[in-house]
C-alpha cells in the first residue's frame, strides 16, 4: 500500500520524532548521545538546515527543524542513516534501528513554535526522568539560557528565531523564555507514536471509568491476570501513553508495557 504523502509546512518548520524499532532503546550511554549530536552537526554541513530544538530521550528523539534548500525528508534520512550505521557497528548488530519513517507535524506559526519547543524541553520532566527542565543534559534548553558554546555550540542550535519572539533585550528575553518553558501546561503535540496525546486530566478520567470505583492502590494489589487485563484496556484508549499510565497508577513502565 503506498505511503501517504506528508503535508508541506508553509514555514518550512517541523517537529519530528524518531524512535527505536519495537520501542527499544537507541541510546545506552553518554557516547551514544554525543555521537548523535555530532551527526546532527555534521549533516548541517552537507544538507544545511536550522535546528531550533532537540531532546534525546532513551528510545526516541525530538527535533524541531527548519529546513533549508533540501526537504526535511532528506535531512532526516541523512541523520538516521549515519547514526544507524555507527550504532550497528558499535553494538555489532544488523537490521533496522528506527521504527518506520520519522513522525512529523507542521509548525505554522510563532505560537505553536513556542508550544512545541516547550513540549520538547519538558519531555524528560513529564517522563519523571528529572525534576526540572534544566536538570536534563541532553536537550537544547541550555542553549537558550547559557552562553556555553563548548557544550552547546551555536552551529548546532540557533536560538535567534525563538528568542526574537520575546523582548529584544537579551537578559529579559532569557528570563521570559525560562518562565514560559517552566510554566505548567497541558500542551498537546505530536507524541513519539505519531498521535495527539490526551492531557493527564483527560487520561485520569478515562482510567477512573475503567477502574469502576477502584483506586490505583487496588489496581497495584490485584492478581496479576486481573491487573494486566485492566492495563491492556488502559493502553487501548486512544491518546493515552504508557508514561501517563505509569504516572497515574504508580505501576512500573515495564509491567505496563508487558501486560
C-alpha positions as CSV (number, residue, x, y, z in Angstrom):
1,X,0.0,0.0,0.0
2,X,1.5,3.4,-1.0
3,X,2.6,5.7,1.8
4,X,0.6,8.8,2.3
5,X,2.5,12.0,1.3
6,X,3.4,14.3,4.1
7,X,1.9,17.8,4.2
8,X,4.3,20.7,3.4
9,X,4.9,23.3,6.1
10,X,4.4,26.8,4.8
11,X,7.2,28.0,7.2
12,X,9.5,25.1,6.5
13,X,9.5,24.2,10.2
14,X,8.7,20.7,11.5
15,X,8.5,18.9,14.8
16,X,9.9,15.4,14.1
17,X,10.2,12.3,16.2
18,X,12.2,9.1,15.5
19,X,12.0,6.1,17.8
20,X,13.7,2.7,18.2
21,X,12.2,-0.2,16.4
22,X,9.8,-2.0,18.8
23,X,10.3,0.9,21.2
24,X,13.7,-0.4,22.0
25,X,16.4,2.0,23.3
26,X,18.6,3.8,20.8
27,X,20.8,5.4,23.4
28,X,22.6,3.4,26.1
29,X,25.3,5.7,27.3
30,X,26.9,9.1,27.0
31,X,28.9,8.2,24.0
32,X,25.8,7.3,22.0
33,X,24.1,10.6,22.7
34,X,27.3,12.6,22.0
35,X,27.6,10.8,18.7
36,X,24.0,11.6,17.7
37,X,24.7,15.3,18.4
38,X,27.9,15.2,16.4
39,X,25.9,13.7,13.5
40,X,23.4,16.5,13.7
41,X,26.2,19.0,13.3
42,X,27.9,17.0,10.5
43,X,24.7,16.8,8.5
44,X,24.2,20.5,8.7
45,X,27.4,20.9,6.6
46,X,26.2,18.6,3.9
47,X,22.4,19.2,4.0
48,X,22.0,22.6,5.6
49,X,19.1,23.1,8.0
50,X,18.4,25.1,11.1
51,X,18.0,23.3,14.4
52,X,15.7,25.1,16.8
53,X,15.4,22.4,19.5
54,X,16.1,18.8,20.4
55,X,15.7,16.3,23.2
56,X,17.4,12.9,23.2
57,X,15.3,10.6,25.3
58,X,16.1,6.9,25.8
59,X,14.2,5.3,22.9
60,X,13.3,8.3,20.9
61,X,14.4,11.7,19.7
62,X,12.5,15.0,19.3
63,X,13.8,17.5,16.8
64,X,12.5,21.0,15.9
65,X,13.9,21.7,12.5
66,X,13.6,24.5,9.9
67,X,14.5,23.1,6.5
68,X,16.9,24.8,4.1
69,X,17.2,24.2,0.4
70,X,16.8,20.5,0.9
71,X,13.5,19.0,2.1
72,X,13.0,17.8,5.6
73,X,12.9,14.2,4.4
74,X,16.5,14.3,3.1
75,X,17.7,15.9,6.3
76,X,16.1,13.2,8.5
77,X,17.3,10.5,6.2
78,X,20.9,11.6,6.4
79,X,20.7,11.8,10.2
80,X,19.1,8.4,10.6
81,X,21.3,6.5,8.2
82,X,24.5,8.0,9.7
83,X,23.5,7.1,13.3
84,X,22.2,3.7,12.5
85,X,25.4,2.8,10.7
86,X,27.5,3.9,13.7
87,X,25.2,2.3,16.2
88,X,25.1,-1.1,14.4
89,X,28.9,-1.1,14.1
90,X,29.4,-0.3,17.8
91,X,26.9,-2.9,19.1
92,X,27.7,-5.5,16.4
93,X,24.1,-5.8,15.2
94,X,22.3,-5.7,11.9
95,X,18.9,-4.6,10.8
96,X,16.7,-1.5,11.2
97,X,17.4,0.7,14.2
98,X,14.4,3.0,13.8
99,X,10.7,2.1,13.6
100,X,9.2,3.1,10.3
101,X,9.7,6.6,9.0
102,X,10.1,9.6,11.3
103,X,6.9,11.2,12.5
104,X,6.3,14.8,11.9
105,X,3.9,17.7,12.3
106,X,4.0,21.1,10.7
107,X,4.7,24.2,12.8
108,X,2.9,27.0,11.0
109,X,3.1,30.0,13.5
110,X,5.1,31.5,16.3
111,X,2.6,30.5,19.0
112,X,2.8,26.8,18.1
113,X,6.6,27.1,17.7
114,X,6.9,28.1,21.3
115,X,4.5,25.4,22.4
116,X,6.4,22.6,20.6
117,X,9.7,23.8,22.0
118,X,8.3,23.8,25.5
119,X,6.9,20.4,25.0
120,X,10.2,19.1,23.7
121,X,12.1,20.6,26.6
122,X,9.6,19.3,29.2
123,X,9.7,15.8,27.9
124,X,12.2,14.4,30.5
125,X,10.2,16.1,33.3
126,X,6.9,14.5,32.0
127,X,8.7,11.2,31.9
128,X,9.8,11.6,35.5
129,X,13.5,11.4,34.5
130,X,14.3,14.7,36.1
131,X,12.5,17.2,38.4
132,X,13.3,20.4,36.4
133,X,13.8,21.1,32.7
134,X,17.3,22.5,33.3
135,X,18.4,19.3,35.0
136,X,18.4,17.2,31.8
137,X,21.7,17.4,29.9
138,X,20.5,16.0,26.6
139,X,18.2,18.8,25.4
140,X,18.7,22.2,23.8
141,X,17.3,24.0,26.8
142,X,20.7,25.3,28.0
143,X,21.5,26.6,24.5
144,X,18.8,29.2,25.1
145,X,19.7,30.2,28.6
146,X,23.5,29.9,28.7
147,X,26.4,31.1,26.6
148,X,28.3,27.8,26.9
149,X,29.4,27.4,23.3
150,X,31.6,24.5,24.0
151,X,28.8,22.3,25.3
152,X,26.0,23.9,23.2
153,X,27.7,25.3,20.1
154,X,25.7,27.8,18.1
155,X,26.4,25.9,14.9
156,X,24.2,23.1,16.3
157,X,21.3,25.1,17.8
158,X,20.3,28.5,16.6
159,X,18.2,30.3,19.3
160,X,17.7,33.5,17.5
161,X,14.4,32.8,15.8
162,X,12.8,31.8,19.1
163,X,14.4,34.5,21.2
164,X,13.3,37.2,18.7
165,X,9.7,36.3,19.6
166,X,10.5,37.5,23.2
167,X,11.7,41.0,24.0
168,X,14.8,42.3,22.3
169,X,16.8,42.8,25.5
170,X,18.8,39.6,25.8
171,X,18.6,39.2,29.5
172,X,14.9,39.9,29.6
173,X,14.3,37.6,26.7
174,X,16.1,34.7,28.5
175,X,14.0,35.4,31.7
176,X,10.8,35.3,29.7
177,X,11.9,32.2,27.9
178,X,12.6,30.4,31.2
179,X,9.3,31.4,32.7
180,X,7.4,30.3,29.6
181,X,9.2,26.9,29.5
182,X,8.8,26.2,33.1
183,X,5.1,27.1,33.3
184,X,2.8,24.2,34.0
185,X,0.7,23.5,30.9
186,X,-1.4,20.9,29.1
187,X,0.4,21.2,25.8
188,X,-0.7,18.6,23.2
189,X,1.8,17.9,20.5
190,X,2.8,15.1,18.3
191,X,4.0,12.3,20.5
192,X,6.5,9.6,19.8
193,X,4.0,7.2,18.1
194,X,2.6,10.0,15.9
195,X,-0.8,10.7,17.5
196,X,-2.0,13.6,19.5
197,X,-2.0,12.8,23.2
198,X,-4.7,13.5,25.7
199,X,-3.9,15.6,28.8
200,X,-3.2,13.9,32.2
201,X,-6.6,15.2,33.4
202,X,-8.4,13.6,30.5
203,X,-6.3,10.4,31.0
204,X,-7.3,10.3,34.7
205,X,-11.0,10.5,33.7
206,X,-10.6,7.5,31.3
207,X,-8.7,5.5,34.0
208,X,-11.3,6.2,36.7
209,X,-14.0,5.0,34.3
210,X,-12.2,1.8,33.6
211,X,-11.4,1.2,37.3
212,X,-15.1,1.5,38.2
213,X,-14.6,2.9,41.7
214,X,-11.3,1.1,42.4
215,X,-8.2,3.1,43.4
216,X,-4.7,2.9,42.0
217,X,-3.7,1.1,45.1
218,X,-6.4,-1.5,44.4
219,X,-5.0,-1.9,40.9
220,X,-1.4,-2.4,42.2
221,X,-2.6,-5.1,44.7
222,X,-4.7,-7.1,42.2
223,X,-3.9,-10.5,41.0
224,X,-1.5,-10.3,38.0
225,X,-4.0,-11.6,35.5
226,X,-6.8,-9.2,36.6
227,X,-4.4,-6.3,36.8
228,X,-2.9,-6.9,33.3
229,X,-6.4,-7.1,31.8
230,X,-7.2,-3.6,33.1
231,X,-3.8,-2.3,32.0
232,X,-4.5,-3.6,28.5
233,X,-7.8,-1.8,28.5
234,X,-6.0,1.4,29.6
235,X,-3.4,1.1,26.8
236,X,-6.1,0.6,24.2
237,X,-7.6,4.0,24.9
238,X,-6.5,6.3,22.0
239,X,-4.2,9.1,23.1
240,X,-3.1,7.7,26.5
241,X,0.6,6.9,26.7
242,X,2.4,4.3,28.8
243,X,4.2,7.0,30.7
244,X,0.8,8.6,31.6
245,X,-0.5,5.3,32.9
246,X,2.7,4.9,34.9
247,X,2.4,8.4,36.5
248,X,-1.3,7.9,37.3
249,X,-1.2,4.4,38.7
250,X,2.2,4.1,40.2
251,X,2.9,0.9,38.3
252,X,6.2,0.5,36.6
253,X,6.6,1.1,32.9
254,X,7.9,-2.4,32.1
255,X,4.9,-4.0,33.8
256,X,2.5,-1.8,31.8
257,X,4.3,-2.4,28.5
258,X,4.4,-6.2,29.0
259,X,0.8,-6.5,30.2
